[in-house]
């Protein structure tokens, strides 16, 4: 291997700084959430305690944290499932041109780039004008889909752009029906990317804020609850909550990555060495 | 089933029907409704169907509008410059200086993980850094760089831009890294063999080939910043305003018609910007 150039070390330092910039603040509030009872929002630490985490469990102090967490979790799972299913179907359909496919494509892009507040405002108006009540599981759910679906679809487009069609042709030549081809050939091949789509679906929904603001009704999701807290809570209890949700997000991300890793490994074991010979 | 196989277009349409339904109900209808309501009239208590241009007239005659739109573009431009510089450098390092794929993936994931955590928490987490008695101020004082705490660290335009860069640089890193990974390494070798130095390779080979990724990243960052209303509110301590905040203030006052008119102007601005950017790149080819 050729020796590293000087620019490598400069860029490594830059990269390290970037990572510090990304993670530093989050790590800081994680440390500060263990602030002692008399401590404030910044350093110095006045002792180390779990006081603010206990405080979080006392419901009347900071609102309905656990209820909002349950709602956010349920909503995240709903959005995840729908995002995966609709994205796969959309991805499959978009492999061919069909009437309106161009318009639909631009609609997907619009859904991605439209300022979130328009969705919030528009869906809020739609529900109020048609006499329906906004609720996180109806209007909130739909609003979040306008954010997660474009991501899921763009991933699926990327996947199918790289998809080797000869696998499908082989299956067809062997007499598989379209459904069998899909079930036993296409889906297993794209499965790892589906884990990615699911991860996007869940986390984007779990953290979504702007599109849910006017569309979740009287029961808040967790990000809305946190947002409400920023205006009236000025103690490290905010950090404790932030740390807990971040840890939860990290667990979810870790779980998805593990599933991806395991499924990749299993696939590597099951695969043959056909075509790899000299 | 037979009919479906005979008519692939029909089966495609069936498969996108859930997608079409979601986008129709939660994207097209709301936009249409916002357009309609933007012509309505508002009283203190309710909104009344009408067809008048008062909301737009008021919007365009108010000097606040121009300040706020100027602010929005200012945030977008400055954030774009920073995210592009940082994002490009990081992606370049990952794509061309890290030699094994495993490390590339690992470091890339390290960059993307924050994207999957809460934006609000990531904004809140700047408080201990930038506050009056925060880490930045106390460090600078202990070094003797400043005597008094700097007041403009938190709750200022500086904080807003910092938060934008913190939140959105990933949107530059990912597409740029993606395009860079697809650059044929032999092109770079060829350039080197032909006598180009590092800077020349970067400028004449890598940057032109990375343009599509840069464009996609730009679209993400510019639209996210232009449509934002929370970061500006939170990080400026309600001292600065962009168009998003103007809309959300109107909403809070139940002035839906005027909020709608502003929203339509914002949407057109964003779409025109995207339209211009899309002239430079074919997204579907770049996925």
Interface residues (C-beta under 8 A of the other chain):
Chain A: X1 X5 X7 X8 X11 X12 X14 X15 X18 X19 X21 X22 X23 X24 X25 X26 X28 X29 X32 X41 X42 X43 X85 X86 X89 X90 X92 X93 X94 X96 X98 X99 X100 X101 X104 X105 X107 X108 X109 X110 X111 X112 X113 X114 X115 X116 X117 X118 X119 X120 X121 X122 X123 X124 X125 X126 X129 X142 X143 X145 X146 X149 X153 X154 X157 X158 X161 X178 X199 X200 X203 X204 X206 X207 X209 X210 X213 X214 X223 X226 X227 X230 X238 X239 X242 X245 X246 X249 X250 X252 X253 X257
Chain B: X5 X8 X9 X11 X12 X13 X15 X16 X18 X19 X20 X22 X23 X25 X26 X27 X28 X29 X30 X31 X33 X34 X37 X86 X89 X90 X92 X93 X94 X97 X99 X107 X109 X110 X111 X113 X114 X116 X117 X118 X119 X120 X121 X122 X124 X125 X126 X127 X128 X129 X131 X133 X134 X135 X138 X166 X169 X198 X219 X220 X223 X226 X227 X228 X229 X230 X234 X244 X247 X248 X251 X256 X259 X260 X263 X266 X267 X270 X271 X274 X283 X284 X287
